[in-house]
Amino acid sequence: MTSQMPYPERPSPEPSQPGDPSELIQLLLVAIERVLRDHPAGVSELTLIKTLQAPPWRLLGPVDYSEPARLYPVHFLVFHALYRLRDQLAEQGESLTISPLNTKLCATEVIAGKGLPDAPDKLRAFYLDLSQYRMPEELITRMMDDFWAGRSGGRLDSTELLEAARTLGLDAVPERLDTVKRQFRRAVMKAHPDRGGDTRRIQALNEAFALLKAHFQATTSAV
């Protein structure tokens, strides 16, 4: 998706989910591009999934964020579509930044005679490999932990970290995980439905906390 990243569930029987998800992927490519163009500031994975569930798309069924093994397939299909879309848009002079907290379209400046050096993109390779669509629960948990730990164990992007901290109500990324934990508990209490909050806010807090926790774990293991 340690604290688990929420993973979206596979589509419910309506619409159906065939053994081969190719048709659904094609529909997701069209819908996701439209959603991103309608939201130039970007959207979180949670917002994207909820938009794909709602009219006019109705491509994804209800999501239960409590069971990673059942939630993983939709997360995978959405990110598979995002990486395919990124490749397509690159040919049109556009770029797509992909993050669970904020995915958005950007214009790509093309400079004659210049090019980006070739570098392996492990996340792209993973999500474009449809054989990863189904896997045992223990592998799902491990993969999602690596994902939050930042590109298979690397450091997380500072912009993502700052956005996660602000989601929790912090002005900056703190120096200690204990500070994050305390602020997370306060924020969740304020967002509880009994106090006027909603499940969408709690979900965003869970994502932000998972990302920051992974950051501190990666930092500690690198020392």
Legacy VTK file of the C-alpha trace (Angstrom):
# vtk DataFile Version 3.0
C-alpha trace
ASCII
DATASET POLYDATA
POINTS 223 float
0.000 0.000 0.000
4.342 -0.398 9.243
1.010 1.515 8.718
-0.627 0.287 5.587
-1.262 2.366 2.547
-4.932 2.037 1.642
-5.346 -0.130 -1.414
-8.367 0.094 -3.680
-10.549 -2.932 -4.225
-11.096 -4.705 -7.518
-14.214 -3.654 -9.431
-17.481 -5.106 -8.201
-19.592 -7.370 -10.451
-21.192 -4.296 -11.983
-19.263 -3.531 -14.151
-17.834 -7.037 -14.479
-14.148 -7.806 -14.137
-12.981 -10.351 -16.701
-9.950 -12.528 -16.191
-8.243 -10.379 -18.813
-8.539 -6.719 -17.709
-7.558 -5.310 -21.143
-10.995 -3.837 -21.904
-11.224 -2.156 -18.502
-7.710 -0.751 -18.923
-8.656 0.880 -22.228
-11.648 2.531 -20.567
-9.472 3.656 -17.655
-6.979 5.271 -20.032
-9.714 7.432 -21.552
-11.347 8.282 -18.236
-8.130 9.052 -16.343
-6.854 11.390 -19.044
-10.162 13.260 -18.976
-10.112 13.520 -15.175
-6.538 14.827 -15.158
-7.329 17.439 -17.804
-10.311 18.547 -15.734
-8.044 18.912 -12.672
-4.924 20.818 -13.786
-3.687 21.103 -10.178
-3.634 17.314 -9.954
-5.572 14.673 -8.017
-4.725 12.170 -5.313
-5.146 8.447 -5.909
-8.127 8.484 -3.557
-9.845 11.293 -5.480
-9.092 9.591 -8.782
-10.615 6.313 -7.637
-13.731 8.011 -6.274
-14.131 9.914 -9.542
-13.845 6.686 -11.540
-16.512 5.139 -9.311
-18.958 7.989 -9.865
-21.001 8.991 -12.939
-20.364 9.328 -15.780
-17.578 6.747 -15.564
-18.732 4.041 -13.130
-15.661 1.968 -13.966
-14.819 0.883 -10.423
-17.026 -0.676 -7.795
-17.190 0.036 -4.047
-13.862 0.172 -2.230
-13.161 -1.384 1.166
-9.842 -0.042 2.426
-9.433 -2.597 5.223
-8.279 -5.670 3.239
-5.027 -5.133 1.281
-5.216 -8.415 -0.640
-8.648 -7.530 -2.025
-7.893 -3.848 -2.512
-4.638 -4.269 -4.384
-6.019 -5.139 -7.865
-7.744 -1.788 -8.425
-4.704 0.117 -7.189
-2.610 -1.876 -9.650
-4.946 -1.302 -12.599
-5.167 2.441 -11.941
-1.381 2.777 -11.774
-0.949 0.505 -14.806
-3.202 2.886 -16.733
-1.318 5.916 -15.378
2.063 4.618 -16.557
0.663 3.700 -19.967
-0.899 7.135 -20.223
2.403 8.759 -19.250
4.139 6.976 -22.143
1.421 8.059 -24.584
1.479 11.689 -23.465
5.270 11.874 -23.724
4.881 11.432 -27.482
2.642 14.528 -27.514
5.086 16.715 -25.598
3.348 16.346 -22.238
4.546 14.794 -19.013
2.663 13.104 -16.218
3.907 13.114 -12.635
2.560 10.086 -10.781
2.158 10.033 -7.015
-0.465 8.606 -4.632
-0.850 12.088 -3.146
-0.917 14.131 -6.338
-0.836 13.045 -9.987
-0.955 15.787 -12.604
-0.272 16.675 -16.216
2.552 19.071 -17.086
3.924 20.528 -20.290
7.285 19.088 -21.318
9.913 21.458 -22.614
11.683 19.851 -25.550
15.186 21.152 -26.296
16.696 20.292 -29.668
19.730 18.063 -29.413
19.102 17.336 -25.736
17.639 14.273 -24.178
17.149 12.686 -20.822
19.680 9.997 -19.937
18.326 6.478 -19.959
17.598 5.242 -16.461
15.647 2.212 -15.239
12.240 3.064 -13.806
11.403 0.177 -11.502
7.906 1.388 -10.716
7.055 1.776 -14.385
8.369 -1.717 -15.116
6.358 -3.166 -12.239
3.043 -1.546 -13.078
3.289 -2.234 -16.813
3.814 -5.936 -16.114
0.282 -7.355 -16.043
1.560 -10.560 -14.455
1.813 -8.511 -11.245
-1.950 -7.935 -11.308
-2.548 -10.926 -9.043
-0.159 -12.025 -6.296
-0.179 -13.610 -2.823
-1.179 -11.409 0.107
2.280 -11.425 1.705
3.839 -10.181 -1.528
1.200 -7.460 -1.819
2.044 -6.195 1.666
5.771 -6.233 0.982
5.389 -4.493 -2.371
3.245 -1.719 -0.947
5.680 -1.186 1.928
8.451 -0.767 -0.646
6.251 1.607 -2.608
5.738 3.904 0.372
9.415 3.623 1.250
10.106 5.442 -1.978
10.985 3.762 -5.248
12.053 0.413 -3.826
13.879 1.707 -0.770
15.064 5.103 -1.996
14.324 8.435 -0.351
10.884 9.920 -0.853
10.413 13.095 -2.827
10.595 16.208 -0.606
7.476 17.698 -2.212
5.463 14.570 -1.391
6.749 14.603 2.173
5.844 18.254 2.684
2.370 17.682 1.228
1.883 14.714 3.576
2.995 16.804 6.572
0.570 19.572 5.633
-2.238 17.053 5.268
-1.676 16.197 8.926
-1.687 19.878 9.851
2.078 20.372 10.142
3.914 23.306 8.559
7.001 21.222 7.754
8.292 17.657 7.886
9.238 17.085 11.551
12.515 15.590 12.685
10.956 12.789 14.721
8.369 10.122 13.962
6.861 10.622 17.425
5.775 14.122 16.358
4.059 12.654 13.301
2.272 10.038 15.409
0.951 12.611 17.871
-0.267 14.911 15.124
-1.833 12.013 13.245
-3.837 10.974 16.326
-5.034 14.550 16.862
-6.023 14.936 13.217
-7.918 11.633 13.146
-9.856 12.587 16.277
-10.875 15.896 14.683
-11.856 14.146 11.432
-14.039 11.534 13.122
-17.587 11.534 11.667
-18.998 12.087 15.168
-17.176 15.419 15.184
-18.286 16.527 11.745
-15.531 14.841 9.736
-15.830 12.182 7.041
-14.187 8.992 5.841
-12.510 10.731 2.899
-10.578 13.010 5.277
-9.566 10.058 7.450
-8.388 8.195 4.365
-6.200 11.132 3.331
-4.737 11.251 6.845
-3.961 7.522 6.699
-2.140 7.939 3.380
-0.124 10.897 4.649
0.848 9.080 7.849
1.889 5.931 5.939
4.122 7.957 3.638
5.811 9.869 6.485
6.307 6.700 8.499
7.984 5.057 5.491
10.232 8.124 5.174
11.477 7.776 8.755
11.976 4.026 8.365
14.019 4.537 5.203
16.060 7.282 6.873
16.788 5.103 9.910
17.826 2.095 7.830
20.202 4.269 5.784
22.122 5.445 8.872
LINES 1 223
222 1 2 3 4 5 6 7 8 9 10 11 12 13 14 15 16 17 18 19 20 21 22 23 24 25 26 27 28 29 30 31 32 33 34 35 36 37 38 39 40 41 42 43 44 45 46 47 48 49 50 51 52 53 54 55 56 57 58 59 60 61 62 63 64 65 66 67 68 69 70 71 72 73 74 75 76 77 78 79 80 81 82 83 84 85 86 87 88 89 90 91 92 93 94 95 96 97 98 99 100 101 102 103 104 105 106 107 108 109 110 111 112 113 114 115 116 117 118 119 120 121 122 123 124 125 126 127 128 129 130 131 132 133 134 135 136 137 138 139 140 141 142 143 144 145 146 147 148 149 150 151 152 153 154 155 156 157 158 159 160 161 162 163 164 165 166 167 168 169 170 171 172 173 174 175 176 177 178 179 180 181 182 183 184 185 186 187 188 189 190 191 192 193 194 195 196 197 198 199 200 201 202 203 204 205 206 207 208 209 210 211 212 213 214 215 216 217 218 219 220 221 222
